[in-house]
């Protein structure tokens, strides 16, 4: 007991890691455009860093850096920031537009979208190798986005339903369930309870990229880590996994950004 009490002062004085401080701030990008960006004071940061992804711009500051230093850094990199935001906007494309020129991405292809009046709001495959959005004239944006999300989820369930019989027989168990959701970084995850989560943006990618992510997560039923043994299991089931991983590394942000644009946030 005496030795335990001797440890208590050390425990009380042990340093604690401070959590990053986040705040939304406005920045005048140019004469016509003011943007909102996320400013983060991060105790782990060693230098000022500016980044842009499908969620917008982020300025990361070490704790020792002042807000004035952050503002100066933004002004010095204003041109780079504007170019990156424009690039993200181009990659994301337009949102869900109700006109005759609209398209929607599915399995790596932009499909023409035709609008049709109807009582129920739903999206379905069209006979002309496109998509048909059926909706009443007064359907709101929220109802349209919900129907689009439901459509992508249904397509994802159909794809996984076709692929799973090929991979499940030599797995120690089946996933408890498969869910689709939007994620900011990961493409898939396997929870301790056996729930396999897949990013909804995979429905915008070519099918081999989606199938690779599914195989990757199924192989975590065999090995929970990313050890050489794990990658050996992936290789045995999906030899082209490196090509699809590289595709997602290059195009992944654009896919996530496009889905974010379509589903409006």
Helices and strands as residue ranges (DSSP letters): H 2-13, E 21-28, E 34-41, E 49-53, E 56-61, H 67-76, H 78-92, E 103-106, E 109-116, E 122-125, E 131-134, H 141-167, G 168-170, E 177-181, E 188-190, E 195-199, G 200-204, H 207-219, H 228-237, H 241-262
